[in-house]
Amino acid sequence: MVSVTRTVFGELPSGGGTVEKFQLRSDQLSVDIISWGCTITALHVKDRQGKASDVVLGFAELEGYLQKQPYFGAVVGRVANRIAKGRFAVDGKEYHLPINREPNSLHGGFRGFDKVLWTPQVLPNGVQFSRVSPDGEEGYPGELKVWVTYTLDAGELVINYRAQTSQTTPVNLTNHSYFNLAGQGSPNIYDHEVTIAAEAYLPVDETLIPTGVIAPVGGTSFDLRKPVELGKHLQDYHLHGFDHNFCLKESKEKHFCARVHHAGSGRILEVYTTQPGVQFYTGNFLDGTLKGKNGAVYPKHSGFCLETQNWPDAVNQPQFPTVLLRPGEEYNHTTWFKFSAA
C-alpha cells in the first residue's frame, strides 16, 4: 500500500504562488516531493536494522531551494547537462541559449525547469506534475508540454518523463538528486561501492563538454563494471571526482544502469532506465558553504548523482543518440530507483 499526503511547503515571494509538498509512503520508503522544480526534498530508506535515514541532500525550508544551489533533487530541463557555447542549429536555424556556466549553457539556462512552479495532480500511488514551457523559453524553440510522474512501489521510486512539442526542439530531462546512502549530512561518499553497467564513456574537454570520442572504459579509471570502493578508487587513480557521461545500452527497454552499496548501513540503490546514458557526478563542486537539513553542511564529495539522460551536447554531436523531439512525437522515458538493505 502507498499513501500520498499533501501539505503546504511554502509561499513564493511577491505572490508567486504556493509550493506544495507530497509525501509518498510505502512500507520500505518515504519520499517528499515539492511542486517547485518537481524537487525531491527527502527520501527515507531503511538500513539493515530497519532504521530509516534520509539519503538525499537538500533543505528543510523553501528558502533553501530559492537561493543559488546546485539543483538538489530537482528535475532539470529543457535540456539537462551542457550545451557547448549555448548554441545549436535545428533545420538550418541557429538558436542561442543563456550562458549560465561559462562558456556553456547548463541544465536549461538561468531559469530552467528546476526554478518554476509545476501543477500537481495526486495519483493513488504517487503524484504527477505538469507544465507548459512556452515557445522561446530560455531560447528553446517550440511550446513544450511536459509531465513528470513520481510513483512508489514498495522499495522502488519510479520517475516517468513525457513531453510533446509544437516545433522541433532538443529535450533531455533528468532528476538531479544527490544521494548519500549513509544518510544526508554524512561527511563523504568514499565508503560507497559503485558499479556502472557501461562499456564506454565520453571524455570531456576542460569545460566539461564531450570531445566527441566514445571511449572504451577497459583499462581506465572509468571501468566501473565491477564494484569499486569510491574513495580508494579516486585515490588510486588520482581523480578529482567523476562528472562524466557513461554510455549505456541504446534501448528503449528498461535496462540495468548502476548499483551503489553502502556496507556500513547495508543500503543498496539500484538504478534502471530507458535512457542511453547516465551522468555520474560525485559532488565535486560542493564546498561546504550551504547549510542543509538538520544543520548539515555539504562539503565536496558528500553526495553522488546518477542522472539518467541522453548524452551531453548531443544536439551538436550527430554521432550521439538524437536529442531532438519533433511535432507529433512523444518524449517518454522512465527511471527506476530501487532501494533495499542487506
N, C-alpha and C positions, 0 to 999 in steps of 0.2 A: 504493500500500500504506500502511495505517495500523498503527502498532504502539501497544500500550497496555501501560504498565508500572505496577506497583502497589507503593508503598512506604509506610512509616510516616512521618507528618509530625510527630506529637507526641502527648503524652498530656494529656487534660483534667485539671484539678486535682481533688483529692479523689475519685479513682476514677470520673470522669465518662465514661471510655471513650477509645478510641484513635482519633485522627484520621488518616485515610489520605490519601495523595496519588496521583493518577492522572495519568500523563503520556501525552497523545495526541500522536503524532508522524507527520507526513507529510513529503514532500519539501520542501514550502514552509513548513509551520507546525509549531510545537511549543507545546502548551498544557498547563499544570499546573492541576489542579482538586482541591480538598480536600473531604472529606466534611463538614467544619464549614461549614454555610451554603451548600453547593454552590459554594464560592468559587473563582473563577479567580485564582490567585496569580501566574502568569507566562504570558506569551504572546510567543513569539519569532517575529518576522516578518523576512524578508529585505528589504534595500533594493535599489536598482537595481544595485548592485555584487555582490549576493549575500551581503552581510554581515548576519547576523541580530542584532536587538536586541530586548530585552524592552520591549513597548509598553504594559504596564498597570502602574498604581501598586499598591503593596502591600508586604508584609513577607516576609522570608525565613523567619521562625520563627512558630510557632503563637501565642506570647505576643502578637505584634503584633495578631493578629486578635481576641484576647480582651479587649484594652483598649478604651477608648472611642475609636472611629474611625469614619470616615464611609462605612461599608458598602462598602469597597473590594472589588470583584469578586464580591460576594455576590448570591445570589438573595433578593429581598425579598418579603414577603407576611405574612399572608394577603392584605392589600391594599397594594400599592405606592403611594407618594405620600401626599398628605394627605387626611384626612377632617376636615371642619370641626368644631371643638369636640369631636371624638371621639364624635359622636353620629349615629345614623341609625335609621330605622324600617323594619322589614320586616313586611308583612302586619299592620300595625296595632300591632306590638310594638316598643317603643323599646329600643335597645341602647346601652351606654356603653363606650367604649374608653379605654385608658390615654392620658393627655395627655403624650406624651413629647417634643413640640416645641411649646411654648406658642404659642397656646392650642389646638393641634390634635393629632390623632394621626397619626404619620408611619410609613410602611413597616412596618405590622403591630404597632406598640407597643413596649414595653420589651424583650420577648423574642420578636422576630419570627422568621421562617424563616431569617434570617441568623445567628441565635445558637443554633442547635440542631444536633445531630449527625444526619446522614442515613444511611440504609442503602444502601450501594453495590452495584451489580451490573455486572461487566465485560461489555462487548459487543465483538464483533470489531473495530469501528471507533470505540469510544467507551465511555462509562460512563453508567449510569442510576442516579439517586438517588431513594429513595422515603422517605416518612414519613407517619404518620397524625397530623394535628392534631386533638386531642380537642375535643369539644363544649365551648364556653366558653373555649377558649384565647385569652388576651388580649381576652376579651369578645365574641368572634365566635361566632355560633350554628352548631350542627351539627358533626358529625365530618367532617373533610375528609381524603380520601385524595389524596396528591399524588405525582406522578412528574415529575422533571426529567431530561431526557436530553441529554447533550452528545455529538455525533458530529463527526468530522473527515472532510472530503472534499477532498483536495488543499489548496487555499488557502482553504477555506471551513469556518468553525466554525458548526455548526448547533445551536441550543438549542430543544428542544421541551418544553412545559409541559402537563401534563394533571392534571385534578382531578375528583373526584366527591364529592358531599356527601350527608349524611343529612337535612339541613334547608336551607331556602333561606338562602343566605349570599352576601355580596359576595366576589368573588375577582378579584385583579388581580396577576399575577406578572410580575416582570421581573428582569433581571440588571443590577447596579449597577457594572459595570466602569468605571474611569477610564482613558481612553486618552491616550497622548502618542506620536504616530507618529514623533517624533524620537528616541524612546527614553525610558523612565521615568527620572526624575531630571533631564531637561532642564528649564530654568527656567520655561518657559511654553509656551502653545499659540498664540501670536499669529501665527506664520508658517504656521498651518494654514488651508487653503482649504475652506470648508464650504458644502455645498448641502443643503437640506432640501426635499423634494417636498411642500410643504404650501401650500394656498391660504388657510388660515385658522389662527389661533392663539387661545389662551384668555388674555385679560387677567386679572391677578390683583390681589387686594387686598394690603394691607401685610403680611398673614400668609401670603401666597403661595397663598391659596385662590382658584380661579377665580370671577370675579364673576357668571358665568352667560352673559356675552356671548360669542358666537362671532364673532370679528372678522376681516375680510379682511386679509391681510398686505400687499396692494398699497399702495405709497406709505409704508410704515412700515419701521422698523429690523428688523422680523420677516420681511421679504421675503427669504428665502434660496433662492428658486427658481433663481437663478443664483449661481454661486460667488462668495463674498466672502472676502477675507483677514481672519481674525478680529480681529487686533489693530487694524488700520486701521478696520474696521467698528465696533468698540467705541468707538474714539476719535472717529470721525466723528459718531456718534450719542450720545456722552457716556453710554455704558452701563456699569453696574457689572458686567454679565455677563448671561448667559441662565440662567433656571431656569423654563422655560415649556413647556407642552404645545403641540405643533404638531399640527394636525388632519390626519390622513392620509385616504386613501381608506377608506370604510367597506365593506370587502370581506373575506370570509373567505379569499380567494385571496391568494397571495404577491404583494406589490406592493413597488415601489421606495420606500425611505424616505429615505435620506440617503447622501451621499458626502463623504468628507473626504480631501484630498490634501495631503501634506507635500512641498513642492517640493525641499527640501534633500536628503531621502533617497530621494525618488521613491515612498515608500509611499502606497498608496491603500487606504482602507477604504470598502466599500460595504455598506449595510445594507438588507436586505429583510425584510418581516414580514407577518403576517396580522392584526396589531393595528391599531386605528383611530387610535392616537396615538403620539407619541414625545416624551418629556421631554428637551429639550436643556438640559444643565446644564454650565456652564463652570468648575466647581470654585470658586465664589465664596466658600465657607466654609472652604476650605483656608487655613491660616495659617502654615505652615512649622514648626509645633511637633512634627509627627510625624516620626520617623526611619524611613525606608523601606529598601528593598533597597539593598545596596552603599553604605550611609551617605547615601542620597539624602534631601533634605528636600523637602516638597511645599508650596510657597507657593501663594497664590491664583492661579488660572488656570494651574496646572501640569498639569491633565488635564481631559478633557471626557467627559461621559457621553451616550450616546444610548440612553435607557431606553424601549424599545418597550413600550407598555402601553395600557390603557384610560385614559380621561380622568380627571384628578384629581377627587375628591369627587363622582364620578358617582352614588354611592349617594344623594346628597342633591339631585341636579340632574336631574330627569326628562327634560329636553331633551337630555341627553348619552346616548351609547350605553350600554345597560344593562350593569351590572357584576354583576348577580345570577345566581347559579348555583342551579338547583333540583334536587331529588332526581330521579334518572332521566336527567338531562342530563350531558354531559361538557364540561368546560372543556378546550379543546385549541387551543393557539397555538404558532406556530413563528417564530423569528427567525434570519436567516442573516447572519453577519458574514463578508464576502468580502474577503480581503486580496490585494493584488497590488503590483507596483512597476513604474514606467515612467520 
